[in-house]
Amino acid sequence: MKTRRISKVHALHTLDRLEASYPDAHCALLHDNPWQLLIATILSAQCTDVRVNMVTPVLFNRFPDPLSLAQADLGDVEELIRSTGFFRNKAKSLIGCSRALVEEYQGMVPQEMSALVALPGVGRKTANVVLGNAFATPGMVVDTHVGRIAGRLGWVTVRTAEGIEEQLCKLLPKERWTQAAHVLIFHGRQCCRAQTAWCSNCPVVDRCPQVGVGRQR
């Protein structure tokens, strides 16, 4: 990714404007507790939050806690989450993750990155979602929207998720990581889309070095 790195001051001014434009930016996955958020985030891989929110009420009604899901029949879970895609692997992850929580953490979700990423089906993105939204521990979530927009704005110079996370964490204040990710995701969904970015409606178009590139308009 060949782009000029933006200064911290420039990035913060841009973030301020984006936050003002999306004051309601938040985690779109519906949940009542850390475990539900963890399960919902695992399901959200390669799936929309809207679809996940349609599936989880039924899933949690059938399996209301880690113990019940840990003891679930694999086929039953697969059927309940089939519409989220990759349902076989996801079902294994949900059951395996819940078993690990029961066996190692008395059914509680750990609050440390190292412990979270050791759970079946949990990577840094999922861990950061849980840390930032369930435990108010700053976490920089990097999904396709965050990676795309950070690149377009010149905030990062790499393409890997871990590299993007590392550079964003160095660029932005820790206390703003969680909300920054929400804002970038909202901006990516509503304006700065992958194929056609609506630059004419963008609140930070004057601060974007990629205006007019590719299929943007």
CORJO-V112483 format. One record per run of one state. SS is the DSSP state (h for helix, s for strand, l for the rest). FROM is the first residue (numbers start at 1). LEN is the number of residues. If there is no record, write none. Layout:
ss = <SS;SS>
from = <FROM;FROM>
len = <LEN;LEN>
This chain:
ss = <l;h;l;h;l;h;l;h;l;h;l;h;l;h;l;h;l;h;l;h;l;h;l;s;l;s;l;h;l;h;l>
from = <1;8;22;34;44;49;63;66;71;74;85;87;106;113;118;124;135;144;153;161;172;174;191;192;193;197;198;199;202;205;208>
len = <7;14;12;10;5;14;3;5;3;11;2;19;7;5;6;11;9;9;8;11;2;17;1;1;4;1;1;3;3;3;10>
